Amino acid sequence: MTRPAARTQKDKIGIAIKRQAWVLFVLIVIAILLDIVWLHSQLTVAKSAAIGALLSFVTQAVFAGFIFRHTGYRARLHIVSQLYRGQMAKWLLTVLGFALIFITVKPLVAPALFIGFIVMQISNSWMLWHIR
């Protein structure tokens, strides 16, 4: 006898997104403290790290919005198409976001920008791994 599919974990994903927002906040606070105490550089490192982390957070939230728009067995084909659309939107927003950041934000510390982005990506992967 087959088992029915497990329900979506929409509520757990919502909790993970809220936790991501806290990780974003903590990352910004740590970057500001590091910038003030150790680097004395008018918050350019903190600003760069915060922008990178915020870009990652926004793209992940857009992706989650695409994925969890439809739920249920009857919407399974729609869910798969939304998965592809969400991934494409995420990548497009990431590329355009980085381009816009590098064009418009001056002064910018590129390593701090990428570190903020990567830390948020790692924390997102870690949180999703714990949802299972």
N, C-alpha and C positions, 0 to 999 in steps of 0.2 A: 504494500500500500504506500502511496506517495504522501509526503508531507506537504502541507500548504506553504507557500512562500512566506517568509518573515515580513512583517510590516516594516514600512520605511521608518527610519529613525530620525524623522524630521525634527522632533523636539530635542534630541541629542545633538543634532547638527546646529540647531539654534543656540544651544548652550555652548558648543564649541566655538561658534562665532563670537559669542560674548566673551569667552575666555581669550580668544584671539585679540579682542579689543583691549583686554587687560594686559596682555603681553605687549601690545603696541604701546600702551601707556607706560609700562615699566621700562621698555626699551628707550622711549623718549626721555624719561627721567634719568636713566643711567647715562645716556649720551650727553644730556645737559650737565649732569654732575661731573662727568669725565672732562667735558669741555671747559667748565669753569675752574675746577680744581687743578687739573693736570696740564691742559693745553693752553689756557688763557687766550683763546682765538676768536672771541666775539661770536661764539655759538655757531660757527660755520660747520664744524664737524657734527654737532648735534642736529642742526637743520638738515644737513645732507642725509644723515642716518634716519631721521624722522620722515623725510620725504620718501626715501626708499622703502621704509617699513609701511608707510601709508599707501604707497602704490601697490605693494603686495597685498595688503589687507583689502583694499577696494577691489582688486581683480578677483580675489578669492570670494568676496561677498557677491560679486556679479555672477560668478560661476555657480555659486550655491543658489542664487536666485533663479537662474536658468534651470537648474536640475530639479529643484523642488517645486516648480510651478504646477506640475501635474503629478498625481499619485494614483495608485491603484492598478489592478490587473488590466482593466480595459484601456488604460492609457499607456501600456507598456511600449508600444511602438513610438508614441509621442515622446515618451521619456528618453528613449534611445536617441531620437533625433535632437532633442533638447540637450542631451549630453554632448553631442558633436557641436551644436551651435554654441553652447556655453564654453566649451574648450576653445573654439575659434575666437569667440568674443574676448575671452580671457587673454589669449595670446596677442590679439590685436590691440587691446587696451594696454597690455604690458609694453609692447613695442612702441606704440604711440606715446605712452606715458614717459618712457625713457627718453624718447626723442624730444618731447616737449620740455622735459626737465633739463636736458643738456642744452637746449636752445635758450630757454628763458631764465633759468635760475643761475645767478652770478652773485657772489662767488660760490663755488660748489666743490666739495671734496668727493671725488668719484669713488675711492675705496670705501668711504663711510656710507655712501649711497648704496653701493652693492652689498656691503655688510648688513645694513639694515634690511634690505630686501631678502637676503639669504637667511638671516635669522628668523624672519617671519615665515619664510617658506619651510624651514626646518620645524618651527613650532607648529605650523599647520599640519605637516605630515605626522608629527608626533601625536597631536591631538586626534587626528583621524584614525591613527593606528590604535589608540585607546578606546575608540568608540566601538569597534568590533567586539 
